[in-house]
Amino acid sequence: MGKGKGCSYYESGTNSSGNHWCNRGESKAGGNAYHYSNSDGSYYYRNNDGSRYYNNGKGFAKYTPPSSSSSRPKYYYYD
């Protein structure tokens, strides 16, 4: 397993839009965890439990819990 851009991974690369992607180590064990670090400063995480986190890099973030959760998405605004 490698290490890059602050994560452990077993696959990573850059897509045609210039965005870095990383299939995180948990995915190798049958999960579906990955993240994107985008060229515009935004980033997106998808975790093994199905939860998701998006940050636009400009003061807005959204956390979406797993579909099995009764929690609603959470929105964050910051300076």
C-alpha positions as CSV (number, residue, x, y, z in Angstrom):
1,M,0.0,0.0,0.0
2,G,1.4,3.4,-0.9
3,K,1.1,6.8,0.7
4,G,0.3,10.0,-1.1
5,K,-1.4,13.3,-0.6
6,G,-1.9,12.5,3.1
7,C,-3.6,9.1,2.7
8,S,-2.9,5.4,2.6
9,Y,-4.0,4.0,-0.7
10,Y,-3.6,1.1,-3.1
11,E,-4.5,3.0,-6.2
12,S,-4.2,6.7,-7.1
13,G,-4.0,8.9,-10.1
14,T,-5.1,12.1,-11.9
15,N,-8.1,12.2,-14.1
16,S,-8.5,14.1,-17.4
17,S,-9.8,17.2,-15.5
18,G,-6.5,17.4,-13.5
19,N,-8.1,16.2,-10.3
20,H,-6.2,13.8,-8.0
21,W,-8.1,10.7,-6.9
22,C,-7.1,8.1,-4.3
23,N,-8.7,4.7,-3.7
24,R,-8.1,4.4,0.0
25,G,-6.7,1.3,1.7
26,E,-10.1,0.2,3.1
27,S,-11.3,-0.3,-0.5
28,K,-8.8,-3.2,-1.0
29,A,-10.6,-5.1,1.8
30,G,-13.9,-5.0,-0.2
31,G,-15.1,-1.5,0.7
32,N,-15.6,1.5,-1.6
33,A,-13.6,4.3,0.1
34,Y,-12.1,7.0,-2.1
35,H,-11.4,10.7,-2.2
36,Y,-10.8,13.4,-4.8
37,S,-8.6,16.4,-4.3
38,N,-9.8,18.7,-7.1
39,S,-7.7,21.3,-9.0
40,D,-10.1,24.1,-7.9
41,G,-9.3,23.5,-4.2
42,S,-12.4,21.4,-3.4
43,Y,-12.3,17.9,-2.1
44,Y,-14.7,15.0,-1.7
45,Y,-14.6,11.9,0.5
46,R,-16.7,8.8,0.2
47,N,-16.3,6.4,3.1
48,N,-16.8,2.7,3.5
49,D,-20.0,3.2,5.5
50,G,-21.5,5.2,2.6
51,S,-21.1,8.6,4.3
52,R,-19.8,11.4,2.2
53,Y,-18.0,14.7,2.8
54,Y,-17.6,17.6,0.4
55,N,-15.7,20.8,0.9
56,N,-15.6,23.4,-1.8
57,G,-12.5,25.0,-0.4
58,K,-14.2,28.4,-0.2
59,G,-16.2,28.3,3.0
60,F,-18.8,25.6,2.5
61,A,-18.8,21.9,3.5
62,K,-21.5,19.2,3.5
63,Y,-21.5,15.9,5.4
64,T,-24.0,13.3,4.3
65,P,-24.5,10.4,6.7
66,P,-24.8,6.8,5.5
67,S,-28.2,5.9,4.0
68,S,-28.7,3.5,7.0
69,S,-28.6,6.5,9.3
70,S,-31.6,8.5,10.4
71,S,-29.5,11.6,10.5
72,R,-29.9,14.4,8.0
73,P,-27.1,16.0,6.0
74,K,-25.1,18.6,7.9
75,Y,-24.0,21.9,6.2
76,Y,-21.1,24.0,7.5
77,Y,-20.2,27.6,6.6
78,Y,-16.9,29.1,7.7
79,D,-14.6,32.0,7.0
